Amino acid sequence: QVQLVESGGGLVQPGGSLRLSCAASRMTFSIYRISWFRQAPGKQRDLVASITSGGITNYADSVKGRFTISRDNARNTVYLQMNSLKPEDTAVYYCNALNPGGVVYWGQGTQVTVSS
């Protein structure tokens, strides 16, 4: 059974930083496109950032210049470095893995709260 486990969420003040991690197991990690989504209360789940197996990255306009996605295939882990955090970044952040065959897996999510 494929597992994705997110960590690194928490409470941070506006302007602060957090680094989220998504650790994968029981999968050929390097072939997967990995994405971070987020969902705020009462809102839909939206794409935040993604990274392909080849390392090509994509970001939502709302986080460009502030967030950086990266992957370490040796550790089966993807990171999301979040800087200059804003209250509107508050959400549950989910890790998503998509393989070339179209199979999708989700993690359980980690809460990020940006508040003074």
C-alpha angles and dihedrals in degrees: 000000000000114000131197116187121188123201140164101069123132147117118314135168121247110279092028131118139237134179118214122201130202113197117194130200139180093026141093089254099187095065095054128097105224123204139179118221129180135203125196121198111285093006136101123261109264134194113253104175141336139195126200127219086262094052099256110150134207130187139193111248090242093064103034111128092016105060129052126193120201138164137215108199092186089061096035087233137129122199134204113200108199119194133174090024119200131201088251089063088070108120145105107281119214131195117222129192123197123186127204090260092060098253113146130202129187134202124224095255136242126235120239117189121184111193142131 
